[in-house]
Structures are given as structure tokens and as C-alpha cells.
Amino acid sequence: MHFALAGLVSLVAGVVLGGGGGESDLVVLKNGKELRGRVVFEDETTLVLRRDTRDTSVEQRSIERVESRLRSLGDLLDNEARAELHERTELELLAAQAEEMGLAGEAQVFWWRRLLLDREHEPANRALGHVKRGQGWGIPVDGRTVDWDKRFELAQDWGSAWELSSLHYELRSNLPLQRTLESLLDIERLYRVFFELFGAELALYDVCRPMRVHLHADSASYPETAGEVGRYDPATDIVQVDASKGLNFGTLAHELTHQLLQNTAFRERNDEGCIPPWLNEGLAEYMSASVTQAPGLVFTAGQAHMEHFRVHALARDPFDLTRVLAFSTSDYDASSDRTLKYAQSYTFVHFLLHGADGAQRAPFLEFLRTVYRGKGSATDLKSALKADWRELEQGWNVYVRGLSR
């Protein structure tokens, strides 16, 4: 087995002995005082604990122990990635670990996976709230109880689609259950990657309000207003993806990045504002291009989207940098030069993060911090980069031509 079963047993036992996750995180101070709430931020010096609507900063040097669902989720995802998911016992242990960590939604993912191997498994059925009926089990849906085959038939209709939750997301999907379960964990993995890339640099707080994602297995249920294949709507905070031709996780990752930017920059802080369009689309494409495998998300930061680089490099009349920075959101919906607009927004973000031997990365991250403070104009970018504009644009184009060969 790729996954050490004994290691998982000890992990679960460790969680049990530690008291579990419960409905809130636990911070135990060295003086014996216990604080309950939700850990929303940690760095080397400070931990921030949210209790109701109040955030309390605690010095790390005063902390004896932390039991955080966010930390636990990372451990759980790592265990799942190493597990033999066709092994029934391992799925049961993963479900038990999730429950002890206070990750009820993630536990349901593993109980459903267990039922896909054996629909009559009693602990899984009971954990999911199913009702014993004769020799089988009834599954609650839409105010009634149906058998296994009927539930799967109903799930194909959007009105009775699968509804699952995790620490950060509420997922609705009429894709096959196996793909839906895999997608929810991959969505959480992308969240984790986003925070690994930018969380410390931007001092991002964990998103506590659930973000909604809708995956449509048929074009008939996909809203006409939701774009060609996917759309994030900031007004409703919902990601919509048309998966009628199969779920493209790159498309989903693109829209999830829009959602994460909006939530971490504004919605979670109860602020109003918007990410500069070139940055919003460029970063979304950057995250999308870095997904190298799904399901079982594998992310390679900075992996080049070669088609974008070629489109930019071969363009007869590419947009100059000033024009790219002035793109509006509607520019990306327009049919004229749409592909080039996405390509140049992406290559510019890639250049700022990886080009010029990394010289622009720190200044670019400083610009991102100003965006999170409610600023994001071209003037703010110039101020952060402290570079000659013509030299910057020339360096960007040289970088693009070099990578496109």
C-alpha cells in the first residue's frame, strides 16, 4: 500500500486523545487558559482567533498547543492522497479521522466513498443519516426517503443534485457521485495551494463564510448568464461551471481563483472593491495553468501555459502594457482579440512572478498588498515596481518570446 495504515490509526488515536476538533478550534496557553473560536491566521509570531465577530491576536510564544480545523484539514488531505482508496478499512479510518477533527463535511465524503464500495455498509449509512428500511436503507432527499437507485437517478436532475460541504465550500453538483466527491477535495486542495502561494505574503485570513460552487453535468441546467463554460458571480459568490462535456478542472480552477481573490480581499473583510481586471484574469489563468492533475490535485506553480505564450509572441499587433492595465471586465467578454487579452494578462503576471530571475516578484507582491488595501491602479503598480516602464515592457516581451520557442 502507498499509505501506511498503522500511521493513520495512530493519527486518529492522537486526535481522539487530543480531544478532537469539535465545533470550534482550541488554543491552549502556557498559563493553562483555554481559548475557543476559529483560528483564521498564523505566522511565526502571531495567531489570530476569531470568536463571533471579534478577532483576538495571541503571541505564539504564549501558546502551548493549538487544535485547528485548518491545520487538521491539511493533514487529512495529505492522508487521503497517500491512501489506497479502494481499501474499505482506509476509507473508514479517513472518515473517523475527519469526524474527530470536527470536519463533518469531509467525513461525509469518505462515508459516501465507502458506500460506493458497499451500499449496505451500516456505519456509513448511519453516519450519513440514512434510514434502515427492511433489508436496505432509505436516503432522505427533498423531504422524502428513497432507495439507492432512485437517489442516483434523482441526482441527475439539478433540482435534486448532490449537495456536499467542506470546511470552506458548499458544493452542488449533478455529476456522478464519485466525480463530485473527488471535486470537493480538489477544490479544498486548490484553496490550500492559493494560501501557500500568497497567504503569508498578503497576511490572508482564512475564509470563514462558505463559498458556493455549482457543477452542472448538463447544459440545460447551466444558467444562460453564466458564460460559455464558467463564471464567478461576485454578487452571489457562486462559481458556476458547465461540465456537460466533462469537468475541466482548469476551468474550475480559473473561476475558483476569482472567488478566492474576491473573498480574501473584500467579502471576508466586509469591504467593497474589485481586483484590477488584468490581475484578476492573469492570476486566474496562472492558477489554472499550474494544475497538472485532477482528480487528486497536483499543482506545479509557474508551469507555463504554452499556448498563451505563443499567442502573445506571435501576435502581429499585441497590446502595449498601458492598454493591458486598462482592460475592463467587459473587455474579456468581447469577441474582439479575446484570446490575446487573456494571453497577455497571463504572461504579464507570469513575468512578474517568475521573469527577470525573480527580480519583480517581491515588488509585485508589494503591489498585491496595495490591492488588498483597496488600491490597484497602474500608478500603484508603477510605484511598487520602481522600474522604467519601457524597460519593463521590453523585458516582458523578451521573456515571452524566450518561453514560446
Backbone hydrogen bonds, N-H to C=O, Kabsch-Sander energy under -0.5 kcal/mol:
donor,donor_aa,acceptor,acceptor_aa,energy
5,L,3,F,-0.8
8,L,4,A,-1.6
9,V,5,L,-2.2
10,S,6,A,-2.2
11,L,7,G,-1.9
12,V,8,L,-2.7
13,A,9,V,-2.5
14,G,10,S,-2.5
15,V,11,L,-2.0
16,V,12,V,-2.4
17,L,13,A,-2.7
18,G,14,G,-1.6
19,G,16,V,-1.4
20,G,15,V,-2.0
21,G,100,E,-3.1
24,S,21,G,-0.8
25,D,37,G,-3.4
26,L,67,E,-2.4
27,V,35,L,-2.6
28,V,65,R,-3.1
29,L,27,V,-0.6
29,L,33,K,-3.2
30,K,62,S,-2.5
32,G,29,L,-2.0
35,L,27,V,-2.8
37,G,25,D,-1.6
38,R,50,R,-2.0
40,V,38,R,-0.6
40,V,48,V,-2.4
41,F,48,V,-1.1
43,D,46,T,-2.3
47,L,58,V,-2.6
48,V,41,F,-2.8
49,L,47,L,-0.5
49,L,56,T,-2.9
50,R,38,R,-3.1
51,R,49,L,-0.6
51,R,54,R,-3.1
54,R,51,R,-2.2
56,T,49,L,-2.8
58,V,47,L,-3.3
60,Q,45,T,-2.7
62,S,59,E,-1.7
63,I,60,Q,-1.7
64,E,28,V,-2.9
65,R,28,V,-2.0
67,E,26,L,-3.1
68,S,66,V,-0.6
72,S,68,S,-2.5
73,L,69,R,-2.5
74,G,70,L,-1.5
75,D,71,R,-1.7
76,L,72,S,-2.6
77,L,73,L,-2.7
78,D,74,G,-2.0
79,N,75,D,-2.5
80,E,76,L,-2.6
81,A,77,L,-2.0
82,R,78,D,-1.2
83,A,79,N,-1.0
85,L,83,A,-1.0
87,E,84,E,-2.3
88,R,86,H,-0.6
91,L,87,E,-1.7
92,E,88,R,-2.0
93,L,89,T,-2.2
94,L,90,E,-2.5
95,A,91,L,-2.4
96,A,92,E,-2.3
97,Q,93,L,-2.7
98,A,94,L,-2.5
99,E,95,A,-2.3
100,E,96,A,-2.4
101,M,97,Q,-1.7
102,G,99,E,-1.3
103,L,98,A,-2.8
104,A,102,G,-1.0
107,A,103,L,-2.1
108,Q,104,A,-1.7
109,V,105,G,-1.2
110,F,106,E,-1.5
111,W,107,A,-2.2
112,W,108,Q,-2.6
113,R,109,V,-2.0
114,R,110,F,-2.0
115,L,111,W,-2.0
116,L,112,W,-1.8
117,L,113,R,-0.7
117,L,114,R,-0.9
118,D,114,R,-1.3
121,H,118,D,-1.9
125,N,121,H,-2.1
126,R,122,E,-2.7
127,A,123,P,-2.3
128,L,124,A,-1.7
129,G,126,R,-1.5
130,H,125,N,-2.7
131,V,138,G,-2.8
133,R,136,G,-2.6
136,G,133,R,-2.4
138,G,131,V,-4.1
139,I,146,V,-3.7
141,V,144,R,-3.1
144,R,141,V,-1.8
146,V,139,I,-2.3
151,R,147,D,-2.4
152,F,148,W,-1.9
153,E,149,D,-1.9
154,L,150,K,-2.9
155,A,151,R,-1.9
156,Q,153,E,-1.2
157,D,154,L,-1.9
160,S,157,D,-1.6
161,A,158,W,-1.4
162,W,173,S,-2.3
164,L,171,L,-2.7
166,S,169,Y,-2.6
170,E,211,M,-2.6
171,L,164,L,-3.0
172,R,213,V,-2.5
173,S,162,W,-2.1
174,N,215,L,-1.5
180,T,176,P,-2.2
181,L,177,L,-2.8
182,E,178,Q,-2.2
183,S,179,R,-2.3
184,L,180,T,-2.0
185,L,181,L,-1.4
186,D,182,E,-2.1
187,I,183,S,-2.6
188,E,184,L,-1.8
189,R,185,L,-1.9
190,L,186,D,-2.2
191,Y,187,I,-2.0
192,R,188,E,-2.2
193,V,189,R,-2.4
194,F,190,L,-2.6
195,F,191,Y,-2.0
196,E,192,R,-2.0
197,L,193,V,-2.4
198,F,194,F,-2.5
199,G,195,F,-1.8
200,A,195,F,-0.7
202,L,198,F,-2.4
203,A,199,G,-0.7
203,A,200,A,-0.5
204,L,199,G,-2.1
206,D,40,V,-2.7
208,C,206,D,-0.6
211,M,168,H,-2.7
212,R,237,D,-1.4
213,V,170,E,-2.5
214,H,239,V,-3.4
215,L,172,R,-2.7
216,H,214,H,-0.6
216,H,241,V,-2.7
217,A,215,L,-0.6
221,S,218,D,-0.7
222,Y,218,D,-0.7
226,A,223,P,-1.6
227,G,224,E,-0.5
231,R,240,Q,-2.3
233,D,231,R,-0.5
233,D,238,I,-2.2
236,T,233,D,-0.5
237,D,233,D,-2.0
238,I,233,D,-1.1
239,V,212,R,-2.1
240,Q,231,R,-3.0
240,Q,238,I,-0.5
241,V,214,H,-2.1
242,D,229,V,-2.7
243,A,216,H,-3.0
243,A,241,V,-0.8
246,G,243,A,-1.9
248,N,246,G,-0.6
249,F,247,L,-0.8
252,L,248,N,-1.9
253,A,249,F,-3.1
254,H,250,G,-2.0
255,E,251,T,-2.0
256,L,252,L,-2.8
257,T,253,A,-1.9
258,H,254,H,-1.6
259,Q,255,E,-2.0
260,L,256,L,-2.6
261,L,257,T,-2.8
262,Q,258,H,-2.4
263,N,259,Q,-2.6
264,T,260,L,-2.8
265,A,261,L,-2.1
266,F,262,Q,-2.1
267,R,262,Q,-2.3
268,E,263,N,-2.6
269,R,266,F,-0.6
270,N,267,R,-1.3
271,D,266,F,-2.5
279,L,276,P,-0.7
280,N,276,P,-2.8
281,E,277,P,-2.8
282,G,278,W,-2.1
283,L,279,L,-2.7
284,A,280,N,-1.5
285,E,281,E,-2.3
286,Y,282,G,-1.9
287,M,283,L,-2.6
288,S,284,A,-2.2
289,A,285,E,-2.8
290,S,286,Y,-1.1
291,V,288,S,-1.3
292,T,290,S,-0.6
292,T,298,V,-2.9
293,Q,298,V,-1.3
298,V,293,Q,-1.8
300,T,290,S,-3.3
301,A,299,F,-0.6
303,Q,300,T,-2.1
306,M,304,A,-1.2
308,H,305,H,-0.6
309,F,305,H,-1.8
310,R,306,M,-2.6
311,V,307,E,-2.7
312,H,308,H,-2.2
313,A,309,F,-2.7
314,L,310,R,-2.7
315,A,311,V,-0.6
315,A,312,H,-0.8
324,V,320,D,-2.0
325,L,321,L,-2.4
326,A,322,T,-0.6
326,A,323,R,-0.7
327,F,324,V,-1.4
331,D,328,S,-0.7
332,Y,328,S,-0.7
332,Y,329,T,-1.0
333,D,330,S,-1.0
334,A,330,S,-1.2
338,R,335,S,-1.1
341,K,337,D,-2.1
342,Y,338,R,-2.2
343,A,339,T,-2.4
344,Q,340,L,-2.9
345,S,341,K,-2.0
346,Y,342,Y,-2.3
347,T,343,A,-2.9
348,F,344,Q,-1.9
349,V,345,S,-1.8
350,H,346,Y,-2.7
351,F,347,T,-2.4
352,L,348,F,-2.4
353,L,349,V,-1.8
354,H,350,H,-2.6
355,G,350,H,-0.6
355,G,351,F,-2.1
358,G,355,G,-1.6
359,A,356,A,-1.7
360,Q,355,G,-0.7
361,R,358,G,-0.9
362,A,358,G,-0.6
364,F,360,Q,-2.5
365,L,361,R,-2.5
366,E,362,A,-1.9
367,F,363,P,-2.0
368,L,364,F,-2.3
369,R,365,L,-1.9
370,T,366,E,-1.5
371,V,367,F,-2.1
372,Y,368,L,-2.2
373,R,369,R,-0.6
374,G,371,V,-1.9
375,K,370,T,-2.6
381,L,377,S,-2.0
382,K,378,A,-2.6
383,S,379,T,-2.3
384,A,380,D,-2.0
385,L,381,L,-2.8
386,K,382,K,-2.2
392,L,388,D,-2.6
393,E,389,W,-2.4
394,Q,390,R,-2.4
395,G,391,E,-2.7
396,W,392,L,-2.3
397,N,393,E,-2.2
398,V,394,Q,-2.3
399,Y,395,G,-2.2
400,V,396,W,-2.2
401,R,397,N,-2.4
402,G,398,V,-2.3
403,L,399,Y,-2.0
404,S,400,V,-1.7
405,R,401,R,-0.6
405,R,402,G,-0.6
